Amino acid sequence: MREREDEWTGLMRSAISGDDAAYHRLLKAVTPVLRAAARRGLTRAGQPADQSEDIVQDILLAVHLKRHTWDANAPFAPWLFAIARNKLIDALRRRGRRVFVNIDDFAETLPGEAAAETVPASEVEVQLLSLPARQRDVLQSIAVDSASIKDTAKKFAMSEGAVRVALHRGLARLTARLRGQ
Amino acid sequence: METDQLIRSLAADNAHRAWPVGFVLTLALLLAAPVSIAIFMTELGVRPDVMTAMRNPFFDLKFAVTLALAIPAIAISLHLSRPEASLRGWVWLLLIPIGLLVAGIMGEMMMSQRTPMMTRLIGNNAWNCLTSIPLMALPLLAAALLGLRHGAPTRPAVAGAIAGLLSAGLAATLYASHCTDDSPLFVATWYTIAAALVAAIGALAGSRVLRF
């Protein structure tokens, strides 16, 4: 458990100094842990666990947009679990239950099963459709068609800078929409 | 959308860098300060006998108290903008202004007084104090909440209340230069009620706008 968390901290430090691959690996590494905790939270609240993927994506978006509040000298796991716990409580409350989530739920969680068993999330999908066309196109090109920023710029005859701006605005707006629903 | 696909788009956005919360908070407060100062200049103004008042230690103490509230509250609210933060080890900072007031009250007690205690406590400007401090605090409170929204406070009501104390401390610093009631008893009563009012507004607003 310790080793795992030290590895996350190292990956996040690399990510912040500009290593996109390290950031990708970090997000992949934390996702099964978040998924298992989300499932447990849902089950405990008497909700179907197959909605866990919506919560996982909600947490990942918050982690991404709030990562400037992480202190690079501090361990990453407590910060991550605080964000995750906040989002999980929020999600359960929106589903009509007031539930207390223990932070140890995350720390002691073993990685959840492979994503193959999970139902694809629908909330992000729905909100994606309501984004301005350009932001939606860019997001879909990068996420679904796994195109690079460069290829996406070529495809839509945009500059790479404009693609980056549209991508970030799209993600930020997506998060705001998910919060407001 | 599959989670793996979302992760791919997040990783592609890794180059984006957000401003630190402290910078955004400072910027917001600096932009709101002229509004509060304008309210002060048009509605209140510095008291005419300020040059003589400055030689009165109880006049000076008012600024020590209000700044000893505002500055620690800025530090605490920045701390609370981090999701994993707790109040432990920080809340004692708020005892500094209280300690200064207690010392001031004891100091005043030891001096011979021409006016009775209750008269000094009630003063002449109680109502003005209760309305002016919150009024001048509101623009600063809005700015502080805006700045903290850029952070990730997981206890939004508490963070909002501290933002309220921060803005009340700054507003009270302005107000102190207008008010002719210098007794620490007056400050301990009316400034405290005004600050508590702004803190309550901050907690209420924070629990709504500081969720992320």
Interface residues (C-beta under 8 A of the other chain):
Chain A: A15 G18 D19 D20 A21 Y23 H24 L27 K28 T31 E53 V56 Q57 L60 L61 A62 H64 L65 K66 R67 H68 T69 W70 D71 A74 P78 W79 F81 A82 I83 R85 N86 D90 A115 T118 P120 A121 V124 E125 L128 L139 I142 A143 V144 S146 S148 I149 R164 L167 H168 L171 R179
Chain B: M1 E2 T3 D4 Q5 L6 I7 R8 S9 L10 A11 A12 D13 N14 A15 H16 R17 A18 W19 P20 V21 S81 R82 P83 E84 G151 A152 T154 R211 F212
